[in-house]
Amino acid sequence: MDNNTLIETTQAILSDNKKDWEKRYIEYAESISNNLPNISVVRNSFREWAPLRLYLNTSKAKSAKNKVTFDLRYLGQNVAHIVSGGNSTYITTKDFAKSNRDYFGCNIILDKASWNGLEAKAFRKFFRDRPRANKDAGKGNEEHRIESLLLTEFLKESDKKFRHIKPVTISDIRFPMPTPLKASKKGTVGYAKQNGGGIDILVRTGTGGKNTRLCIMELKDENKPGESASIVLQQAIKYTVFIRELLRSEAGEAWYKLFGFGSEIPEKLVLYASCTMPDAPGADVSFAGEEYEIGSDVICLHYLYFEEQSWNELYPTRTSL
């Protein structure tokens, strides 16, 4: 399926199911927007402690009226929940006991332990002192690891290797953006009423104001023929079509604000779709700058190639962003 056909097919599927997904995303935006003051207060009430990182997904942000439940991740992998609100913050690992043991060799199990207590301190120390991530923890975990390293780099305030790129966050908390599209095989598009595929990394890129674009990044931890740049880009394009349809829906203005923009949605919306993957000899860059019209808007293709300096550090080699 070529890119134009992919865009048209994705639009058609979203159009056929618009009543379903639009209603849900209107409710998401309204609830998250209403809960932002509480989320911000709660987030500032305790320390995060690297290398463990807080994430806030859509459903937990939607229900964050009185207390907030955060995902706590190590190199992108869920290892605990942190619940905070009402002058208390506690951590629980019961849902992740098996994966923590299998993936990381962690046998510490916490059940509503105070985040400032000795048990939580021992848990944090275990992950702080780990020499590296498990290489045998599976492909999905490798992509989570790289995603986390990229987000850490993008979130830096200074000494940034990736300039002019800032992730979309909720109250400065990492935010995995969901879609109602299936994370389907290459060349196909499907609709998911619940639990659709999520965008790997959603960022704003540019020098500010009208020069800032929303960019949908599809991430791979390998660069090989079966997952070439052109194939990876097609997944990014599908998700970019959804973001375009979302911003042009009744929920659009609210989501545009949640994505970090202070202005109204422009008449001509330019969205970037980027493959984000390790560099390799002969890696394709020929598509950079290609544009595809979608109504009055445009999807523009980009790439970001990187190499790993060590298990916990990435270095950009080439990017068109």
Backbone bond lengths (Angstrom), bond angles and torsions (degrees), N, CA, C in turn:
res aa  C-N    CA-C-N  psi(-1)  N-CA   C-N-CA  omega(-1)  CA-C   N-CA-C  phi
1 M - - - 1.464 - - 1.531 109.07 -
2 D 1.336 117.76 124.89 1.454 119.26 178.95 1.527 109.97 -77.83
3 N 1.323 116.40 169.77 1.464 119.94 -171.93 1.526 113.30 -65.79
4 N 1.329 117.83 -38.06 1.458 119.74 178.22 1.526 111.15 -63.26
5 T 1.321 116.18 -43.65 1.462 120.21 178.40 1.517 111.04 -64.74
6 L 1.336 115.77 -38.91 1.465 120.63 178.11 1.522 110.88 -61.05
7 I 1.315 116.89 -43.89 1.465 121.09 179.02 1.527 110.47 -62.35
8 E 1.328 116.76 -46.72 1.467 121.06 -179.29 1.528 111.29 -63.79
9 T 1.331 117.20 -41.35 1.464 121.49 -179.74 1.524 110.97 -65.82
10 T 1.331 116.60 -42.97 1.466 120.69 179.34 1.519 110.60 -65.01
11 Q 1.325 116.78 -42.21 1.465 120.28 176.27 1.522 111.84 -58.84
12 A 1.320 116.24 -43.44 1.459 120.67 -178.40 1.527 111.41 -63.03
13 I 1.325 116.65 -42.77 1.466 120.48 179.69 1.523 110.39 -65.22
14 L 1.317 117.01 -41.94 1.462 120.11 178.65 1.524 111.32 -67.60
15 S 1.325 117.04 -35.90 1.459 120.78 177.47 1.525 111.29 -65.30
16 D 1.323 116.15 -42.33 1.473 120.70 -179.43 1.528 111.88 -64.37
17 N 1.319 117.01 -26.60 1.470 121.27 -176.24 1.525 112.54 -114.14
18 K 1.324 116.26 19.19 1.460 119.64 -171.07 1.525 112.83 -62.21
19 K 1.335 118.36 -40.71 1.455 120.23 -178.69 1.522 111.60 -57.88
20 D 1.325 115.53 -35.81 1.461 120.02 -179.15 1.516 111.57 -71.73
21 W 1.354 117.22 -58.37 1.463 118.74 -173.57 1.530 112.27 -72.79
22 E 1.328 118.37 -34.04 1.459 119.11 -178.15 1.528 110.99 -63.38
23 K 1.317 116.45 -42.94 1.463 120.35 178.74 1.528 110.93 -59.00
24 R 1.327 115.75 -44.97 1.463 119.56 -179.24 1.520 111.85 -63.81
25 Y 1.328 116.92 -42.60 1.462 119.84 -175.62 1.527 112.00 -76.62
26 I 1.323 117.81 -25.03 1.464 120.22 170.02 1.527 109.30 -64.60
27 E 1.342 115.99 -45.95 1.472 120.28 179.67 1.527 111.03 -64.36
28 Y 1.336 117.05 -41.73 1.464 120.19 176.84 1.527 110.52 -56.43
29 A 1.338 115.79 -51.25 1.464 120.41 -174.95 1.525 111.17 -62.92
30 E 1.338 116.83 -43.17 1.462 120.17 -179.02 1.526 111.05 -63.32
31 S 1.339 116.31 -46.32 1.462 119.93 -177.87 1.524 111.54 -66.87
32 I 1.336 117.05 -45.33 1.460 119.85 -179.46 1.522 110.44 -62.96
33 S 1.339 116.71 -44.17 1.466 120.20 179.90 1.526 110.99 -60.65
34 N 1.334 117.14 -42.65 1.465 120.72 179.47 1.521 112.03 -66.35
35 N 1.343 116.41 -30.49 1.466 120.34 -176.63 1.524 113.65 -89.42
36 L 1.328 117.52 -6.06 1.466 119.96 -175.71 1.535 113.41 -55.89
37 P 1.348 119.45 -43.21 1.473 117.84 179.57 1.529 112.17 -58.21
38 N 1.335 116.92 -44.65 1.464 119.58 -180.00 1.523 111.77 -67.61
39 I 1.334 116.97 -40.52 1.469 120.59 178.45 1.524 110.26 -59.09
40 S 1.336 115.78 -43.09 1.461 120.09 -178.60 1.523 111.62 -65.28
41 V 1.334 117.13 -43.98 1.467 121.12 179.11 1.528 110.14 -62.16
42 V 1.336 116.10 -46.80 1.466 120.20 -178.43 1.523 110.46 -63.36
43 R 1.328 116.59 -43.98 1.473 119.99 -177.83 1.533 111.13 -60.14
44 N 1.306 117.21 -36.05 1.460 120.72 -177.67 1.527 113.30 -83.58
45 S 1.331 116.95 1.22 1.459 120.22 -175.94 1.524 113.20 -90.92
46 F 1.341 118.16 -7.32 1.467 120.13 178.74 1.521 109.44 -151.69
47 R 1.336 115.25 163.69 1.459 121.75 -176.33 1.531 110.99 -92.40
48 E 1.328 115.63 147.72 1.465 120.60 -176.90 1.531 112.65 -80.09
49 W 1.311 120.18 -48.22 1.458 127.01 179.78 1.534 113.04 72.05
50 A 1.333 115.82 92.36 1.460 121.64 173.91 1.539 109.20 -63.78
51 P 1.358 117.51 150.01 1.460 128.82 8.36 1.529 114.57 -88.82
52 L 1.346 117.30 8.74 1.465 120.23 175.20 1.519 108.76 -78.69
53 R 1.337 115.97 136.59 1.464 120.53 -174.18 1.526 110.94 -127.30
54 L 1.328 115.13 141.58 1.459 121.48 178.23 1.527 111.04 -85.20
55 Y 1.335 114.99 139.35 1.456 122.44 172.42 1.524 107.56 -129.98
56 L 1.325 116.20 150.32 1.462 121.30 177.66 1.516 108.21 -132.16
57 N 1.341 116.63 112.62 1.465 118.26 -178.89 1.518 110.56 -88.24
58 T 1.325 115.74 173.29 1.461 121.28 -173.01 1.522 112.45 -60.84
59 S 1.323 117.63 -46.74 1.462 120.10 -176.40 1.525 111.36 -65.28
60 K 1.324 117.57 -38.56 1.470 120.10 179.45 1.530 111.43 -73.12
61 A 1.326 117.33 -33.87 1.464 119.83 175.35 1.523 110.74 -67.68
62 K 1.338 115.94 -35.94 1.456 121.24 -179.72 1.528 111.78 -65.04
63 S 1.331 116.74 -31.91 1.464 121.00 -176.30 1.526 113.23 -100.40
64 A 1.330 116.87 16.34 1.468 120.86 -172.10 1.528 112.66 -91.59
65 K 1.313 116.94 44.16 1.468 119.50 -177.72 1.523 111.90 -73.39
66 N 1.344 117.41 -43.88 1.459 120.82 -176.87 1.524 112.72 -112.77
67 K 1.311 116.43 -38.92 1.457 121.31 175.81 1.520 108.39 -135.53
68 V 1.323 115.81 159.87 1.461 120.94 -175.23 1.526 109.03 -122.28
69 T 1.334 115.83 131.93 1.455 121.46 174.70 1.523 108.94 -105.93
70 F 1.314 115.36 117.90 1.457 121.70 -179.55 1.527 109.92 -102.90
71 D 1.317 116.27 146.79 1.450 120.56 164.14 1.521 107.80 -82.36
72 L 1.314 116.84 133.97 1.461 121.51 174.63 1.529 107.34 -108.48
73 R 1.323 116.81 123.01 1.456 120.81 -174.21 1.530 111.28 -122.22
74 Y 1.316 113.34 146.40 1.458 121.48 171.59 1.524 107.42 -113.90
75 L 1.339 116.20 117.06 1.462 121.76 -175.06 1.524 111.98 49.86
76 G 1.328 115.43 42.21 1.453 121.42 174.94 1.507 115.67 85.90
77 Q 1.337 118.15 -5.67 1.465 121.93 -177.39 1.526 110.00 -103.20
78 N 1.344 117.70 129.94 1.455 120.66 179.03 1.521 111.50 -60.95
79 V 1.335 116.39 128.52 1.470 120.83 177.66 1.528 111.92 -124.49
80 A 1.343 118.15 -12.94 1.464 120.39 -178.25 1.528 109.34 -169.22
81 H 1.329 114.37 168.33 1.458 122.17 166.41 1.528 108.10 -113.20
82 I 1.320 115.33 140.24 1.465 120.79 170.79 1.523 107.64 -114.24
83 V 1.309 116.28 127.97 1.467 121.95 179.18 1.520 107.38 -115.22
84 S 1.324 115.74 126.28 1.460 119.96 -175.50 1.521 111.11 -137.69
85 G 1.304 115.21 141.01 1.463 121.93 179.04 1.514 109.31 150.61
86 G 1.325 116.16 155.59 1.460 119.11 -179.85 1.518 113.41 63.76
87 N 1.326 116.74 37.13 1.464 123.90 176.72 1.521 114.43 67.99
88 S 1.333 117.60 18.88 1.459 119.33 175.83 1.526 109.67 -140.12
89 T 1.317 115.35 147.94 1.460 121.94 177.29 1.523 107.27 -136.89
90 Y 1.332 115.81 120.80 1.461 118.44 -179.47 1.524 110.40 -130.87
91 I 1.329 114.68 162.27 1.456 122.36 -177.72 1.522 109.03 -122.40
92 T 1.327 116.39 140.50 1.459 121.63 175.00 1.522 109.36 -134.39
93 T 1.323 116.40 136.61 1.471 121.38 -177.84 1.527 111.98 -117.77
94 K 1.327 118.10 6.29 1.465 120.80 -171.20 1.533 112.66 -58.36
95 D 1.320 117.27 -35.74 1.473 120.27 -179.40 1.519 112.53 -71.75
96 F 1.339 117.07 -13.61 1.466 120.45 -173.18 1.532 112.29 -122.49
97 A 1.328 117.11 15.25 1.464 120.23 -175.46 1.529 111.38 -58.91
98 K 1.331 117.29 -45.71 1.471 120.09 -177.00 1.521 111.69 -68.70
99 S 1.335 116.98 -47.54 1.464 119.19 -178.62 1.524 111.03 -67.30
100 N 1.326 117.96 -35.13 1.463 119.66 177.04 1.532 111.27 -63.07
101 R 1.326 115.45 -38.97 1.464 119.84 178.84 1.533 110.85 -71.59
102 D 1.344 116.52 -46.15 1.465 120.29 -175.37 1.526 112.30 -69.82
103 Y 1.330 116.59 -42.56 1.460 120.24 -174.01 1.529 112.93 -85.12
104 F 1.342 115.86 -34.98 1.458 118.62 -169.84 1.524 114.65 -124.94
105 G 1.315 117.32 -2.98 1.456 119.95 -179.05 1.511 113.46 70.08
106 C 1.329 116.66 24.74 1.465 121.17 -178.22 1.522 110.00 -97.48
107 N 1.326 117.08 118.70 1.464 122.12 -179.84 1.528 112.55 -104.42
108 I 1.321 117.14 9.93 1.466 120.86 179.38 1.528 108.92 -80.64
109 I 1.324 116.35 121.61 1.467 121.91 178.55 1.528 108.33 -116.78
110 L 1.325 115.80 123.79 1.466 121.55 -177.90 1.520 109.98 -116.34
111 D 1.321 116.21 140.25 1.468 121.52 178.83 1.528 108.04 -130.10
112 K 1.326 114.74 97.32 1.467 121.40 -179.43 1.535 111.65 57.19
113 A 1.322 114.64 43.85 1.470 119.87 177.41 1.525 109.52 -83.29
114 S 1.314 116.77 139.78 1.468 120.45 178.91 1.518 110.44 -58.15
115 W 1.338 116.23 133.36 1.462 120.83 179.63 1.520 111.43 -62.62
116 N 1.320 117.11 -25.29 1.461 121.32 179.62 1.528 112.68 -96.47
117 G 1.344 116.74 4.09 1.453 120.00 -176.81 1.520 113.44 -87.86
118 L 1.336 115.29 177.36 1.461 121.48 -175.83 1.525 112.22 -68.70
119 E 1.344 117.89 -35.96 1.466 120.27 -179.57 1.531 110.47 -64.62
120 A 1.314 116.47 -45.44 1.465 120.14 179.00 1.527 110.51 -66.24
121 K 1.311 116.46 -35.75 1.472 120.35 177.64 1.528 110.26 -61.87
122 A 1.322 117.85 -41.63 1.466 121.22 178.10 1.529 110.87 -65.34
123 F 1.311 116.19 -38.08 1.468 120.97 178.18 1.528 110.59 -63.76
124 R 1.318 116.55 -46.32 1.464 120.56 178.36 1.525 111.10 -62.61
125 K 1.325 116.53 -40.47 1.461 120.71 -179.10 1.529 110.93 -64.17
126 F 1.332 116.66 -37.89 1.462 119.71 179.11 1.522 110.41 -56.95
127 F 1.325 117.50 -47.63 1.461 120.13 -177.24 1.528 111.91 -76.73
128 R 1.310 116.90 -30.66 1.464 119.22 176.87 1.525 111.35 -64.66
129 D 1.327 116.51 -35.07 1.461 120.96 -174.80 1.525 113.97 -91.42
130 R 1.327 118.21 -1.76 1.463 119.48 179.10 1.536 109.47 -63.87
131 P 1.338 118.23 133.26 1.467 119.64 -177.54 1.513 113.74 -72.93
132 R 1.333 118.08 -26.83 1.456 120.96 179.73 1.530 109.23 -170.36
133 A 1.323 115.89 173.27 1.457 121.03 176.98 1.519 109.80 -80.39
134 N 1.337 116.07 157.12 1.452 120.31 175.71 1.520 110.29 -71.14
135 K 1.322 117.87 126.45 1.462 120.59 177.67 1.524 111.90 -79.17
136 D 1.332 117.16 -19.24 1.461 120.09 -176.90 1.528 112.06 -99.14
137 A 1.321 116.62 17.69 1.462 120.12 -176.57 1.517 112.86 -83.79
138 G 1.331 118.41 -0.56 1.455 120.39 174.85 1.510 113.22 108.09
139 K 1.344 115.02 155.14 1.455 121.13 -176.80 1.525 111.68 -59.98
140 G 1.340 116.64 -42.46 1.454 118.91 -179.12 1.511 112.29 -58.19
141 N 1.316 116.88 -39.33 1.456 120.09 179.42 1.515 112.11 -69.20
142 E 1.327 117.57 -33.04 1.461 120.12 176.32 1.524 110.73 -62.80
143 E 1.324 117.78 -42.64 1.464 120.09 178.25 1.523 110.46 -67.76
144 H 1.336 117.59 -37.04 1.471 119.94 175.19 1.529 110.38 -60.71
145 R 1.323 116.08 -42.06 1.467 120.64 -179.27 1.532 110.90 -60.50
146 I 1.325 116.38 -47.40 1.461 119.90 -178.51 1.526 110.84 -68.08
147 E 1.322 115.89 -38.68 1.471 119.19 176.97 1.518 110.42 -58.92
148 S 1.336 117.26 -43.76 1.450 121.14 -179.91 1.526 111.32 -64.33
149 L 1.332 117.50 -41.93 1.461 120.78 179.09 1.526 111.30 -64.11
150 L 1.325 116.46 -40.18 1.463 119.64 177.65 1.523 111.03 -64.62
151 L 1.337 117.39 -44.53 1.457 119.99 178.58 1.525 111.32 -61.39
152 T 1.323 116.72 -40.90 1.461 119.97 177.88 1.519 110.59 -59.98
153 E 1.327 116.53 -42.30 1.468 120.29 178.64 1.524 110.94 -66.82
154 F 1.320 117.20 -45.74 1.464 120.99 -178.74 1.522 112.37 -62.36
155 L 1.341 117.03 -30.42 1.463 120.99 -175.73 1.524 113.62 -83.71
156 K 1.321 117.90 -5.35 1.457 120.08 178.71 1.524 111.07 -61.82
157 E 1.309 115.73 144.55 1.464 121.32 177.45 1.520 111.49 -90.62
158 S 1.333 117.21 -22.22 1.461 121.30 -179.98 1.520 109.17 -146.76
159 D 1.325 116.04 167.70 1.464 122.04 179.42 1.524 111.38 53.30
160 K 1.326 116.02 42.82 1.460 120.98 -177.30 1.523 110.31 -84.29
161 K 1.309 116.05 134.01 1.454 120.61 174.66 1.532 110.59 -82.59
162 F 1.330 116.32 -29.56 1.460 121.92 177.70 1.527 107.58 -105.86
163 R 1.302 117.70 95.54 1.456 121.07 -175.59 1.521 111.47 -77.43
164 H 1.314 115.93 151.41 1.466 123.47 173.31 1.527 112.61 61.45
165 I 1.333 117.52 30.56 1.458 121.51 175.13 1.523 107.92 -128.63
166 K 1.331 116.39 126.08 1.460 120.81 179.49 1.528 109.03 -136.99
167 P 1.330 117.66 126.38 1.466 119.47 -178.30 1.522 112.57 -67.14
168 V 1.318 115.61 151.69 1.460 121.52 169.66 1.523 107.07 -74.05
169 T 1.324 117.06 124.23 1.458 122.57 179.61 1.527 109.33 -129.45
170 I 1.312 115.59 165.67 1.467 122.05 171.62 1.522 106.97 -113.28
171 S 1.326 116.74 112.20 1.474 122.11 -176.39 1.530 110.72 51.87
172 D 1.345 115.65 43.30 1.468 123.15 178.85 1.531 113.22 66.32
173 I 1.327 117.01 20.49 1.460 122.37 177.50 1.529 107.89 -108.39
174 R 1.305 117.22 138.16 1.461 121.53 179.37 1.530 109.84 -58.48
175 F 1.331 115.43 133.54 1.465 121.04 -169.87 1.524 110.26 -130.58
176 P 1.339 118.06 106.65 1.468 120.72 176.26 1.531 109.84 -75.73
177 M 1.331 117.20 117.55 1.465 121.37 -176.59 1.525 110.64 -86.15
178 P 1.343 116.84 120.22 1.461 120.10 -179.97 1.525 111.98 -83.65
179 T 1.321 116.41 163.93 1.458 122.66 171.81 1.529 107.98 -136.86
180 P 1.329 117.57 162.65 1.466 119.93 175.55 1.535 112.40 -93.07
181 L 1.322 116.76 18.35 1.462 121.00 179.30 1.514 110.11 -101.07
182 K 1.307 116.56 142.05 1.455 120.24 177.29 1.526 109.77 -68.33
183 A 1.329 114.35 142.92 1.463 119.20 172.62 1.519 107.11 -78.97
184 S 1.322 115.56 72.41 1.453 121.99 -167.42 1.521 112.38 -89.90
185 K 1.317 115.16 172.99 1.450 121.38 179.24 1.524 110.53 -67.07
186 K 1.325 115.09 160.15 1.456 120.54 -178.31 1.533 110.52 -57.33
187 G 1.323 114.41 142.13 1.453 120.04 176.53 1.513 115.01 80.93
188 T 1.342 117.99 4.21 1.455 120.95 178.80 1.523 109.41 -130.19
189 V 1.328 115.54 156.86 1.462 121.77 177.07 1.517 107.78 -133.47
190 G 1.307 117.93 134.28 1.456 121.64 178.38 1.510 110.99 -138.72
191 Y 1.330 115.96 160.18 1.463 122.18 -179.70 1.525 109.42 -107.11
192 A 1.316 115.71 140.23 1.465 121.74 178.11 1.519 108.91 -122.92
193 K 1.335 117.28 118.52 1.463 119.57 179.41 1.530 110.96 -63.24
194 Q 1.309 115.93 -35.64 1.460 121.89 176.40 1.526 108.26 -138.31
195 N 1.327 115.54 155.68 1.463 121.45 173.60 1.521 113.36 56.23
196 G 1.311 116.22 49.49 1.460 120.99 174.50 1.518 111.22 -73.73
197 G 1.312 116.10 175.90 1.455 120.77 178.99 1.518 111.32 -68.19
198 G 1.316 116.58 145.01 1.449 121.32 179.94 1.518 111.49 -101.10
199 I 1.320 115.70 150.87 1.464 121.35 175.01 1.523 108.21 -70.13
200 D 1.326 117.00 130.87 1.470 119.65 -177.99 1.526 111.00 -61.21
201 I 1.326 117.06 -55.04 1.464 121.41 178.82 1.528 108.31 -143.66
202 L 1.323 116.30 126.67 1.460 122.10 177.62 1.525 107.53 -112.98
203 V 1.330 116.91 123.00 1.466 120.72 -175.31 1.517 110.92 -134.16
204 R 1.343 114.83 164.03 1.448 122.83 164.71 1.518 106.73 -104.59
205 T 1.311 116.97 135.86 1.455 119.75 -179.91 1.521 109.40 -134.64
206 G 1.320 116.23 140.25 1.454 121.07 -178.59 1.515 110.96 138.71
207 T 1.318 115.77 -178.80 1.466 121.34 -174.51 1.521 113.27 -97.02
208 G 1.341 116.99 4.81 1.456 120.11 176.66 1.517 113.06 115.14
209 G 1.336 114.79 158.50 1.465 120.33 178.04 1.516 112.82 60.12
210 K 1.334 115.54 -134.49 1.461 121.07 -177.85 1.529 112.79 -68.37
211 N 1.324 116.22 -12.72 1.469 120.14 -179.88 1.534 112.83 -89.19
212 T 1.323 117.37 4.55 1.458 121.20 -178.98 1.517 110.27 -98.13
213 R 1.329 115.32 133.71 1.466 121.75 -179.04 1.529 109.72 -123.52
214 L 1.316 114.75 149.47 1.452 121.15 171.34 1.524 107.93 -83.08
215 C 1.339 116.36 132.72 1.463 120.53 -176.26 1.524 109.94 -126.75
216 I 1.322 115.64 129.03 1.462 123.17 178.81 1.526 107.17 -101.27
217 M 1.330 116.44 114.52 1.459 121.60 -176.52 1.527 110.66 -103.22
218 E 1.319 116.23 127.74 1.457 121.71 170.95 1.523 107.64 -103.33
219 L 1.323 115.80 123.52 1.456 122.30 -169.92 1.525 111.69 -106.40
220 K 1.325 115.66 139.10 1.457 122.32 170.68 1.521 108.87 -132.51
221 D 1.333 115.13 146.53 1.460 119.32 -179.90 1.526 111.86 -92.57
222 E 1.347 117.13 -2.60 1.453 121.72 177.30 1.522 109.28 -135.58
223 N 1.320 115.26 159.41 1.466 121.49 175.14 1.521 106.36 -125.44
224 K 1.325 115.53 100.61 1.452 120.77 -175.42 1.522 108.96 -142.61
225 P 1.342 118.27 162.80 1.475 121.07 -175.03 1.523 113.72 -54.49
226 G 1.330 117.17 -37.81 1.462 119.04 -178.84 1.509 113.83 -71.21
227 E 1.324 117.00 -15.63 1.464 122.35 176.55 1.515 109.09 -133.38
228 S 1.313 116.13 54.91 1.454 121.69 -179.03 1.523 110.24 -69.79
229 A 1.319 115.96 168.49 1.462 120.85 -178.45 1.530 111.66 -55.99
230 S 1.325 117.52 -42.01 1.463 120.38 -177.93 1.530 111.59 -64.67
231 I 1.335 116.98 -35.22 1.466 120.83 178.09 1.522 110.35 -72.25
232 V 1.327 116.55 -44.17 1.464 120.70 179.39 1.528 110.45 -62.50
233 L 1.308 116.28 -39.07 1.468 120.34 -179.86 1.524 112.06 -61.49
234 Q 1.311 117.61 -32.68 1.468 118.72 -178.37 1.527 111.14 -64.38
235 Q 1.331 117.22 -36.60 1.465 118.58 175.34 1.520 110.08 -66.63
236 A 1.338 117.39 -40.92 1.460 120.78 177.53 1.525 110.76 -62.01
237 I 1.333 117.07 -39.28 1.466 121.22 -179.44 1.524 110.34 -63.94
238 K 1.327 118.22 -43.10 1.468 120.78 179.52 1.527 110.67 -57.75
239 Y 1.332 116.25 -46.89 1.458 119.58 -179.18 1.524 111.38 -68.96
240 T 1.333 117.12 -32.06 1.461 120.60 178.00 1.520 110.43 -67.30
241 V 1.323 116.92 -38.17 1.471 120.59 175.35 1.528 109.47 -59.91
242 F 1.324 117.85 -42.35 1.463 119.12 178.18 1.523 111.30 -62.09
243 I 1.336 117.68 -46.27 1.457 119.91 179.92 1.523 110.40 -59.46
244 R 1.338 116.68 -39.10 1.465 119.75 177.64 1.528 110.42 -62.97
245 E 1.336 117.55 -46.60 1.461 120.56 -179.84 1.528 110.95 -65.40
246 L 1.326 117.19 -36.28 1.460 121.19 177.14 1.525 110.62 -62.63
247 L 1.342 116.84 -46.47 1.459 120.33 -177.84 1.523 112.15 -69.62
248 R 1.313 117.68 -22.75 1.465 121.41 177.03 1.533 112.60 -94.43
249 S 1.323 116.81 6.55 1.461 121.46 178.50 1.524 109.82 -96.54
250 E 1.335 116.89 -178.97 1.456 121.66 178.07 1.532 111.65 -63.12
251 A 1.323 115.98 -22.28 1.467 119.93 179.38 1.525 112.26 -86.02
252 G 1.328 117.83 -3.95 1.450 122.00 -168.07 1.510 116.03 -59.19
253 E 1.329 117.60 -49.69 1.460 119.75 -175.61 1.527 111.34 -62.10
254 A 1.332 116.63 -40.13 1.459 120.19 -179.94 1.516 111.06 -65.52
255 W 1.332 117.04 -42.31 1.463 119.86 -179.74 1.528 111.15 -70.36
256 Y 1.319 118.26 -35.38 1.461 121.09 178.21 1.529 109.87 -60.58
257 K 1.317 115.81 -38.74 1.467 120.46 177.34 1.525 109.91 -68.99
258 L 1.342 117.72 -43.02 1.460 120.55 178.19 1.527 111.56 -62.57
259 F 1.329 116.75 -30.27 1.464 121.04 178.28 1.530 112.55 -75.04
260 G 1.342 116.74 -3.19 1.457 120.05 172.31 1.516 115.60 102.82
261 F 1.336 118.12 13.32 1.458 121.58 -179.80 1.527 109.73 -100.73
262 G 1.326 116.00 136.16 1.455 120.77 -179.24 1.506 114.03 -95.75
263 S 1.323 117.12 -7.36 1.463 121.44 -176.90 1.527 110.81 -103.00
264 E 1.329 115.42 174.76 1.454 119.78 173.69 1.528 109.64 -74.46
265 I 1.316 116.66 158.74 1.457 121.33 177.99 1.525 108.38 -65.00
266 P 1.325 117.88 127.50 1.471 119.48 -177.84 1.522 112.29 -65.83
267 E 1.341 115.16 155.98 1.465 119.64 178.63 1.518 111.13 -60.90
268 K 1.330 115.98 -38.04 1.467 120.81 174.64 1.522 107.28 -112.35
269 L 1.307 115.48 107.04 1.452 122.09 -177.38 1.530 109.17 -92.04
270 V 1.327 116.15 125.57 1.461 121.39 177.72 1.518 108.31 -109.06
271 L 1.325 115.79 117.79 1.459 122.14 179.37 1.519 109.84 -114.27
272 Y 1.331 115.96 140.89 1.461 121.19 178.34 1.525 110.05 -100.49
273 A 1.324 115.43 139.04 1.464 122.39 170.85 1.524 106.74 -119.27
274 S 1.326 116.91 124.84 1.453 120.38 -173.03 1.525 112.02 -128.58
275 C 1.326 115.90 135.28 1.461 119.52 165.36 1.529 106.89 -84.65
276 T 1.316 115.73 137.26 1.465 121.55 -175.83 1.518 106.59 -131.38
277 M 1.338 116.47 110.41 1.464 119.74 -169.88 1.522 111.47 -160.91
278 P 1.345 117.58 167.62 1.464 119.83 179.42 1.526 111.47 -62.33
279 D 1.305 115.39 145.65 1.460 120.76 176.18 1.526 109.44 -73.31
280 A 1.323 115.55 157.47 1.459 121.37 179.04 1.515 107.96 -158.44
281 P 1.331 118.24 154.02 1.468 120.18 177.32 1.527 110.68 -55.83
282 G 1.311 115.76 128.98 1.454 120.58 179.02 1.513 115.15 76.28
283 A 1.332 117.06 13.97 1.465 120.06 178.77 1.531 110.03 -57.56
284 D 1.299 116.18 136.56 1.460 122.38 -172.48 1.528 111.39 -71.57
285 V 1.317 116.53 129.92 1.470 121.80 172.07 1.526 110.39 -129.52
286 S 1.324 116.43 8.16 1.464 120.90 -172.37 1.518 113.22 -65.66
287 F 1.323 117.31 -23.23 1.465 122.10 -175.98 1.525 112.54 -83.47
288 A 1.326 118.55 -12.66 1.463 121.85 -172.48 1.525 111.13 -55.92
289 G 1.313 115.73 127.18 1.455 120.81 179.75 1.513 114.19 91.06
290 E 1.326 118.61 -7.53 1.471 119.99 176.65 1.523 109.23 -60.30
291 E 1.319 115.97 138.25 1.457 120.49 -178.67 1.523 111.07 -121.69
292 Y 1.331 115.47 143.99 1.451 122.13 179.32 1.527 108.09 -130.34
293 E 1.320 115.31 124.02 1.464 119.61 179.27 1.521 110.18 -74.84
294 I 1.328 114.73 139.44 1.454 121.14 175.24 1.529 106.02 -138.40
295 G 1.330 116.36 94.48 1.450 121.10 -169.41 1.517 109.08 65.62
296 S 1.318 116.41 -129.86 1.463 120.53 177.97 1.525 111.90 -89.41
297 D 1.324 116.64 3.52 1.458 121.62 -174.86 1.529 111.08 -107.87
298 V 1.334 115.60 177.65 1.465 120.69 -174.65 1.525 109.73 -138.72
299 I 1.324 115.56 138.33 1.461 121.84 168.08 1.522 107.18 -107.71
300 C 1.319 116.12 127.16 1.466 121.82 -178.02 1.531 109.18 -117.22
301 L 1.328 116.36 132.75 1.458 121.28 -175.14 1.533 111.90 -89.14
302 H 1.340 114.86 142.40 1.463 121.07 -179.50 1.526 110.12 -145.24
303 Y 1.320 114.77 174.83 1.461 120.69 176.84 1.522 109.51 -141.45
304 L 1.319 115.26 155.49 1.449 122.05 168.42 1.527 106.34 -140.59
305 Y 1.326 115.81 112.89 1.457 121.79 177.89 1.527 109.45 -104.34
306 F 1.320 115.90 143.97 1.462 120.44 -178.90 1.521 109.73 -141.72
307 E 1.313 114.60 167.58 1.454 120.26 170.51 1.515 108.45 -133.90
308 E 1.323 116.37 153.93 1.457 120.72 179.98 1.520 110.12 -91.29
309 Q 1.323 115.68 122.62 1.455 120.90 174.95 1.527 110.37 -78.32
310 S 1.319 115.53 -36.37 1.456 123.15 176.65 1.520 106.45 -155.79
311 W 1.321 117.51 179.96 1.463 119.89 -175.84 1.526 113.02 -63.94
312 N 1.333 116.87 -18.01 1.474 119.00 -178.67 1.516 113.01 -125.32
313 E 1.331 117.43 25.42 1.464 120.07 179.00 1.522 110.11 -148.24
314 L 1.335 114.96 132.48 1.458 122.06 177.65 1.512 109.78 -114.58
315 Y 1.327 115.47 151.27 1.458 120.71 178.37 1.529 109.04 -131.39
316 P 1.341 118.33 127.88 1.463 120.10 179.36 1.520 111.01 -72.05
317 T 1.314 116.68 132.76 1.468 119.38 176.93 1.525 111.12 -104.24
318 R 1.334 115.98 -44.32 1.466 120.04 178.69 1.517 109.75 -149.18
319 T 1.314 116.18 139.35 1.462 120.51 175.49 1.521 108.91 -152.23
320 S 1.321 115.59 147.73 1.463 120.62 175.77 1.513 110.93 -102.23
321 L 1.325 117.62 2.04 1.474 120.79 -179.36 1.526 110.89 -79.34
